[in-house]
Each structure stands twice: as C-alpha cells, then as structure tokens.
Amino acid sequence: MGTMTSPAATSVTRRRQRSARLTVAVALLVLAAVLVVGAVVASALALVAVAAVAAVVLGAAATKITHTELVTSRREANRDRAAQAKAYEAITAERIAENRAHTEHLTGLVEQTRADREKTVAELEAALAAAHQRAAEAMKSRAEEARRAAEAQIETAALRERLAEAENRAAEAIVRVAELEQELDVVRADLAARSAENAAWRAAQSA
C-alpha cells in the first residue's frame, strides 16, 4: 500500500521549496551586486564589463526564478482554491443530504402524528356517536319506564278505587244480611205465633 501525504505536509514541503527558490534568487542578486561592486573597485574595464554581463545574467536568472515561483504560487493557490471548492461542495452536498434526510424524517413523523391524530379523532367520534346512541336508548328506556310507572300508578289507583267499592259493597251486603236475618227472625216468630194460634184454635174446635 502506498503512503498518503497529508495536506499539511504538502503545504510545508511547498513552503520549503518556495523559501529555497527565493533564497537562490536573492543569493544570485547579491552575487551580481558583489561582482559589480568588485569590478568597480578594481577599476578594470574588462572586469566591469564581465561583471555587468554576469549581473545581467544573474538578475535575469533571479527574475526567472522569482517569476517561476510566482506562477507556481498562483497555480498552487488555484489548486488549493479548487480543492477547497471541492471540499466545500462535498460538505455542502453532505449537509444538503443530511437536511433532506432530516426533513424526510420530520415529514414522516408529522405524517405519522397526523395519521395517529386522525385515527384518534375517528375513534373518539365513533365513541361519541355510540355514547349518544346509548344515551338516547337510555332516555327512551327511561321514558318507557316512566310511562309504565305512570300506567302502574293509574292501575293501582283504579285497583284501589275498585277495592274501596268492593269493600263498600261488602259492608252494604253485611248490613243487608243482618237486616234480612232480623226480618227472617221476625217472620219466623210471627209464623210460630200463628202456628200456635192455629193449633190452639184447632184444639178448641175439636173439644
């Protein structure tokens, strides 16, 4: 398996390379300045010419190194920006996916809660309708019992009235029986007296 270089290590390596290139460019410029100063001090025309040419070459080399470093830095910066953009895109896509999943989860919970509430409402409505029906049946049964009780009271009152009439008739019959018994006793006594009179008359006629 190959080793993977972390972004921090890559950045450190790039900074070291950049520092080395800039150090070389500065060294070339210093060297060119030293050659020119040395040639001027020596007061040798040929040495001055050579130093001038060398200074131009070294300055061009330093400029080239600096330009190359600048271009490289820009490219690296562009690559870093592109990498950051891709990282941000990946993070954004991940967050969008997480938000979508969270939204779907919440939507599912809301739908489930609404379905549960609708089911609860339907059950409560059914229970309420059944309760109303039972209440109506209870009121109807109560009215029927009240009607029966009223009828029973009416029947009881009628029975009491008939019983009172029967008792009155019985009392009247008892009185009438007593009167008839008295009349019967009177009739029997009168019949006995007449029978005795007839017997006595017959006895007198026979004598």
C-alpha positions as CSV (number, residue, x, y, z in Angstrom):
1,M,0.0,0.0,0.0
2,G,1.3,3.5,-0.9
3,T,1.7,6.2,1.7
4,M,-0.7,9.1,1.5
5,T,0.6,12.7,2.0
6,S,-1.5,14.9,4.2
7,P,-2.4,18.4,3.1
8,A,-0.4,19.9,6.0
9,A,2.8,18.0,5.0
10,T,2.3,19.0,1.3
11,S,1.9,22.7,2.3
12,V,5.1,22.5,4.4
13,T,7.0,21.0,1.5
14,R,5.8,23.7,-0.8
15,R,6.8,26.4,1.6
16,R,10.2,24.9,1.9
17,Q,10.6,24.8,-1.9
18,R,9.4,28.3,-2.2
19,S,11.9,29.5,0.5
20,A,14.7,27.7,-1.2
21,R,13.9,29.3,-4.6
22,L,13.6,32.7,-3.1
23,T,16.9,32.2,-1.3
24,V,18.6,31.2,-4.5
25,A,17.2,34.3,-6.3
26,V,18.3,36.6,-3.5
27,A,21.7,34.9,-3.5
28,L,22.1,35.5,-7.3
29,L,21.2,39.1,-6.9
30,V,23.6,39.5,-4.0
31,L,26.3,37.8,-6.1
32,A,25.6,40.1,-9.0
33,A,25.8,43.1,-6.8
34,V,29.1,41.8,-5.3
35,L,30.6,41.3,-8.8
36,V,29.6,44.7,-9.9
37,V,31.0,46.4,-6.8
38,G,34.2,44.4,-7.1
39,A,34.7,45.3,-10.7
40,V,34.1,49.0,-10.0
41,V,36.5,48.9,-7.1
42,A,39.2,47.1,-9.3
43,S,38.7,49.8,-11.9
44,A,39.2,47.3,-14.7
45,L,37.1,47.9,-17.7
46,A,37.1,44.4,-18.9
47,L,36.2,43.2,-15.4
48,V,33.4,45.7,-15.2
49,A,32.0,44.5,-18.5
50,V,32.2,40.9,-17.4
51,A,30.6,41.9,-14.0
52,A,27.9,43.8,-15.8
53,V,27.1,40.9,-18.1
54,A,27.2,38.5,-15.1
55,A,25.0,40.8,-13.2
56,V,22.5,40.9,-16.1
57,V,22.6,37.1,-16.4
58,L,22.2,36.6,-12.6
59,G,19.4,39.3,-12.5
60,A,17.7,37.5,-15.3
61,A,18.1,34.2,-13.6
62,A,16.8,35.7,-10.3
63,T,13.9,37.3,-12.2
64,K,13.1,33.9,-13.9
65,I,13.2,32.1,-10.6
66,T,11.0,34.7,-9.0
67,H,8.6,34.6,-11.9
68,T,8.5,30.8,-11.8
69,E,7.9,30.9,-8.1
70,L,5.1,33.5,-8.6
71,V,3.5,31.4,-11.3
72,T,3.9,28.3,-9.2
73,S,2.4,30.0,-6.2
74,R,-0.6,31.1,-8.3
75,R,-1.1,27.6,-9.6
76,E,-0.8,26.2,-6.1
77,A,-3.2,28.8,-4.9
78,N,-5.6,27.9,-7.7
79,R,-5.3,24.3,-6.9
80,D,-5.9,25.0,-3.2
81,R,-8.9,27.1,-4.1
82,A,-10.2,24.3,-6.4
83,A,-9.6,21.7,-3.6
84,Q,-11.3,23.9,-1.1
85,A,-14.2,24.5,-3.5
86,K,-14.5,20.7,-4.0
87,A,-14.3,20.2,-0.2
88,Y,-16.9,22.9,0.3
89,E,-19.1,21.3,-2.4
90,A,-18.7,17.9,-0.7
91,I,-19.5,19.4,2.7
92,T,-22.5,21.3,1.1
93,A,-23.7,18.1,-0.6
94,E,-23.4,16.2,2.7
95,R,-25.2,18.9,4.6
96,I,-27.9,19.0,1.9
97,A,-28.3,15.2,2.1
98,E,-28.4,15.4,5.9
99,N,-31.0,18.2,5.7
100,R,-33.0,16.2,3.2
101,A,-32.9,13.1,5.4
102,H,-33.8,15.2,8.4
103,T,-36.6,16.8,6.5
104,E,-37.9,13.5,5.3
105,H,-37.7,12.1,8.9
106,L,-39.6,15.1,10.3
107,T,-42.1,14.8,7.4
108,G,-42.6,11.1,8.2
109,L,-43.0,12.0,11.9
110,V,-45.6,14.7,11.0
111,E,-47.5,12.4,8.7
112,Q,-47.4,9.6,11.3
113,T,-48.6,12.0,14.0
114,R,-51.3,13.3,11.8
115,A,-52.4,9.8,10.9
116,D,-52.4,8.9,14.6
117,R,-54.4,12.0,15.5
118,E,-56.9,11.3,12.6
119,K,-57.3,7.8,13.9
120,T,-57.8,9.1,17.4
121,V,-60.3,11.6,16.2
122,A,-62.2,8.9,14.3
123,E,-62.2,6.6,17.3
124,L,-63.4,9.5,19.6
125,E,-66.1,10.4,17.1
126,A,-67.2,6.7,16.9
127,A,-67.2,6.5,20.7
128,L,-69.1,9.8,20.9
129,A,-71.7,8.5,18.5
130,A,-72.0,5.3,20.4
131,A,-72.4,7.3,23.6
132,H,-75.1,9.4,22.1
133,Q,-76.9,6.3,20.9
134,R,-76.6,4.7,24.4
135,A,-77.8,8.0,25.9
136,A,-80.8,8.1,23.5
137,E,-81.6,4.5,24.3
138,A,-81.3,5.2,28.0
139,M,-83.6,8.2,27.7
140,K,-86.1,6.1,25.6
141,S,-85.9,3.3,28.2
142,R,-86.4,5.8,31.0
143,A,-89.4,7.4,29.3
144,E,-90.8,3.9,28.7
145,E,-90.3,3.0,32.4
146,A,-91.8,6.3,33.4
147,R,-94.8,5.6,31.2
148,R,-95.1,2.1,32.7
149,A,-94.8,3.5,36.2
150,A,-97.5,6.1,35.4
151,E,-99.7,3.4,34.0
152,A,-99.0,1.2,37.0
153,Q,-99.9,4.2,39.3
154,I,-103.1,4.7,37.3
155,E,-103.8,0.9,37.5
156,T,-103.0,1.0,41.2
157,A,-105.3,3.9,41.7
158,A,-108.1,2.1,39.8
159,L,-107.5,-1.1,41.8
160,R,-107.7,0.9,45.0
161,E,-110.9,2.5,43.8
162,R,-112.4,-0.9,42.8
163,L,-111.2,-2.3,46.1
164,A,-112.8,0.5,48.0
165,E,-116.0,0.0,46.0
166,A,-115.9,-3.7,46.7
167,E,-115.3,-3.1,50.4
168,N,-118.3,-0.7,50.4
169,R,-120.4,-3.3,48.6
170,A,-119.3,-5.9,51.1
171,A,-120.2,-3.6,54.0
172,E,-123.5,-3.0,52.5
173,A,-124.1,-6.7,51.9
174,I,-123.2,-7.4,55.6
175,V,-125.6,-4.8,56.7
176,R,-128.2,-6.2,54.3
177,V,-127.6,-9.7,55.6
178,A,-128.1,-8.5,59.2
179,E,-131.3,-6.8,58.2
180,L,-132.5,-9.9,56.4
181,E,-131.7,-12.0,59.4
182,Q,-133.6,-9.7,61.6
183,E,-136.6,-9.8,59.2
184,L,-136.3,-13.5,59.0
185,D,-136.4,-13.8,62.8
186,V,-139.4,-11.6,62.9
187,V,-141.1,-13.7,60.2
188,R,-140.2,-16.9,61.9
189,A,-141.5,-15.6,65.3
190,D,-144.7,-14.4,63.6
191,L,-145.1,-17.8,61.8
192,A,-144.5,-19.6,65.1
193,A,-147.1,-17.5,66.9
194,R,-149.7,-18.1,64.1
195,S,-148.9,-21.8,64.1
196,A,-149.5,-21.8,67.9
197,E,-152.7,-19.9,67.4
198,N,-153.9,-22.3,64.7
199,A,-153.1,-25.3,66.9
200,A,-154.9,-23.8,69.8
201,W,-157.9,-23.0,67.6
202,R,-157.9,-26.5,66.2
203,A,-157.8,-27.9,69.7
204,A,-160.7,-25.7,70.7
205,Q,-162.7,-26.8,67.7
206,S,-162.1,-30.4,68.5
207,A,-163.3,-30.0,72.0
